[in-house]
């Protein structure tokens, strides 16, 4: 039983170690916060380090999700599902300026 518990603890920490952000993407990250306002602002943060992105994450942690984007509803549903299930995703953002979500990938 101790071995099984140790394996689960190791896997939990290993998944944290694999989560990373750099350049224009975050890989193997979990969506840890979804921030939506009544004024139409949507932002997300992950368990990766958004400060390592080449764009400027708001407050060092937020990536903007444009509610005017053509495929916003499907993208938001994917992000919300990943958030609720703690399923890791791969996030692509622009390379400069304010960090804006370009697309998100969920693998199984």
C-alpha positions as CSV (number, residue, x, y, z in Angstrom):
1,X,0.0,0.0,0.0
2,X,2.9,2.4,0.8
3,X,4.4,1.7,-2.6
4,X,1.1,2.5,-4.4
5,X,0.7,5.7,-2.4
6,X,4.3,6.7,-3.2
7,X,3.7,6.1,-6.9
8,X,0.6,8.3,-6.9
9,X,2.5,11.1,-5.1
10,X,5.4,10.8,-7.6
11,X,3.0,11.0,-10.5
12,X,1.3,14.0,-9.1
13,X,4.7,15.8,-8.7
14,X,5.9,14.6,-12.1
15,X,2.9,16.1,-13.9
16,X,3.7,19.4,-12.2
17,X,7.3,19.2,-13.5
18,X,6.2,18.5,-17.0
19,X,4.0,21.6,-17.1
20,X,5.9,24.5,-18.7
21,X,5.6,27.8,-20.5
22,X,8.1,29.3,-22.9
23,X,8.2,31.3,-26.0
24,X,4.7,31.2,-27.5
25,X,3.2,28.2,-25.8
26,X,2.5,26.4,-22.5
27,X,2.6,22.6,-22.7
28,X,1.1,20.0,-20.5
29,X,-0.6,22.6,-18.3
30,X,-3.8,22.6,-16.3
31,X,-6.1,25.5,-16.5
32,X,-6.1,26.7,-12.8
33,X,-8.2,29.9,-13.1
34,X,-10.9,31.2,-15.6
35,X,-11.6,34.8,-15.1
36,X,-14.8,36.1,-16.8
37,X,-16.3,39.6,-16.3
38,X,-19.7,40.9,-17.3
39,X,-17.9,43.5,-19.5
40,X,-16.8,40.7,-21.8
41,X,-13.3,40.1,-20.5
42,X,-12.1,36.5,-20.4
43,X,-8.7,35.4,-19.0
44,X,-7.1,32.2,-18.0
45,X,-4.1,31.1,-16.0
46,X,-2.4,27.7,-15.7
47,X,-0.1,25.8,-13.4
48,X,2.7,26.8,-15.8
49,X,4.8,29.9,-15.4
50,X,3.2,32.5,-17.8
51,X,6.1,34.9,-17.0
52,X,8.3,32.7,-19.2
53,X,6.2,33.4,-22.3
54,X,7.6,35.8,-24.9
55,X,4.4,37.9,-24.7
56,X,3.3,39.9,-21.6
57,X,0.9,37.9,-19.4
58,X,-1.3,40.3,-17.5
59,X,-0.2,40.5,-13.8
60,X,2.3,37.8,-14.8
61,X,-0.4,35.1,-14.9
62,X,-3.2,35.9,-17.3
63,X,-3.7,35.0,-20.9
64,X,-6.5,36.8,-22.7
65,X,-9.2,34.9,-24.5
66,X,-11.0,37.1,-27.1
67,X,-14.7,36.8,-26.7
68,X,-15.1,38.3,-30.2
69,X,-13.1,35.5,-31.8
70,X,-15.0,33.4,-34.3
71,X,-14.6,30.1,-32.4
72,X,-14.8,31.6,-28.9
73,X,-17.7,29.4,-27.7
74,X,-16.0,26.1,-28.6
75,X,-12.6,27.3,-27.3
76,X,-14.2,28.4,-24.0
77,X,-16.0,25.1,-23.6
78,X,-12.7,23.2,-24.2
79,X,-11.0,25.4,-21.6
80,X,-13.8,25.0,-19.1
81,X,-13.9,21.2,-19.5
82,X,-10.1,21.1,-19.1
83,X,-10.4,23.2,-15.9
84,X,-13.2,21.1,-14.4
85,X,-11.5,17.8,-15.2
86,X,-7.9,19.0,-14.5
87,X,-7.0,17.5,-17.9
88,X,-3.7,18.9,-19.3
89,X,-3.8,21.0,-22.4
90,X,-1.3,22.7,-24.8
91,X,-1.9,26.4,-25.2
92,X,-0.5,28.6,-28.1
93,X,-0.3,32.4,-27.6
94,X,1.1,35.3,-29.7
95,X,4.8,36.0,-29.5
96,X,4.7,39.7,-28.4
97,X,2.5,42.3,-26.7
98,X,-0.3,41.2,-24.4
99,X,-0.6,37.4,-24.2
100,X,-3.6,36.4,-26.3
101,X,-4.8,32.8,-26.8
102,X,-4.4,31.7,-30.4
103,X,-5.5,28.1,-29.9
104,X,-5.7,25.3,-27.4
105,X,-5.1,21.5,-27.9
106,X,-6.4,18.7,-25.8
107,X,-4.8,15.3,-26.2
108,X,-6.0,12.0,-24.7
